[in-house]
Amino acid sequence: MDAEKLRIARDKLTRVFRYLEALNQHRNPAKRQIHEQLWSFWLRDLPEHPSIQRGAANHSCSKDKERQPPGGGRRRELCSEGAASALDLHP
């Protein structure tokens, strides 16, 4: 096969796979609501166990500061104590 025939074959094959991907997305749209999923497990339903600790984020950390991210806008920097805020798993 020369280079031109190989390029044409690759283009056709790429189009076929893009069509199949679009068809799959059309036939099987992504589930966007929790109640549409086959199953779900909420953090509040975790069992009571010494290795599982639930809690809120620590927003009173003295190391909290505002900083400017590279793309603009504002982002809050968390200290190490508040980093694993909603769920801490201990080995």
C-alpha positions in Angstrom: 0.0 0.0 0.0 1.2 3.4 -0.8 1.1 6.3 1.7 -2.0 7.9 0.2 -4.1 4.7 0.3 -3.0 4.1 3.9 -4.1 7.7 4.9 -7.5 7.2 3.2 -8.0 3.9 5.0 -7.1 5.4 8.3 -9.5 8.4 7.7 -12.4 6.0 6.9 -11.7 3.8 9.9 -11.5 6.9 12.1 -14.9 8.1 10.8 -16.4 4.6 11.5 -15.2 4.6 15.1 -16.4 8.2 15.7 -19.8 7.2 14.3 -19.9 4.2 16.6 -18.9 6.3 19.6 -21.6 8.9 18.8 -24.2 6.1 18.3 -23.3 4.6 21.6 -23.6 7.9 23.4 -27.0 8.5 21.7 -28.3 5.1 22.7 -26.8 5.1 26.2 -26.8 8.7 27.5 -24.9 9.4 30.7 -26.9 9.2 33.9 -26.9 12.7 35.4 -29.1 12.2 38.4 -28.4 10.0 41.4 -31.8 8.3 41.2 -31.1 7.2 37.6 -28.0 5.1 38.7 -28.3 1.4 39.3 -27.1 1.8 42.9 -25.8 4.5 45.2 -24.1 4.6 48.6 -24.4 7.8 50.7 -21.7 8.8 53.2 -24.4 9.0 55.9 -25.0 5.3 55.4 -21.4 4.3 56.3 -21.3 1.8 59.2 -20.0 2.8 62.6 -16.4 1.6 62.7 -13.2 2.8 64.4 -11.4 3.1 61.1 -14.1 5.4 59.6 -14.4 9.0 60.8 -17.0 11.4 59.4 -16.9 15.1 60.0 -17.1 18.6 58.5 -14.3 20.6 56.9 -12.0 22.6 59.2 -12.5 26.2 58.0 -10.9 27.8 61.0 -7.4 26.8 60.2 -4.8 29.5 60.8 -3.0 28.6 57.6 -6.0 29.3 55.4 -5.2 32.1 52.9 -6.4 33.4 49.6 -4.2 33.0 46.6 -4.4 33.7 42.9 -4.5 30.6 40.7 -2.7 30.8 37.3 -5.9 31.2 35.3 -7.3 34.0 37.3 -10.2 33.9 39.8 -9.8 33.0 43.5 -9.1 29.7 45.2 -8.9 28.9 48.9 -5.9 27.0 50.1 -6.6 24.4 52.8 -4.3 23.5 55.6 -3.3 19.9 56.2 -5.9 19.5 59.0 -8.8 20.3 56.8 -7.6 18.5 53.7 -9.4 15.2 54.4 -12.5 16.9 55.6 -15.7 15.0 54.8 -14.3 11.4 55.3 -11.1 10.3 56.9 -10.1 6.6 56.4 -7.5 5.4 58.8 -5.5 2.2 58.0 
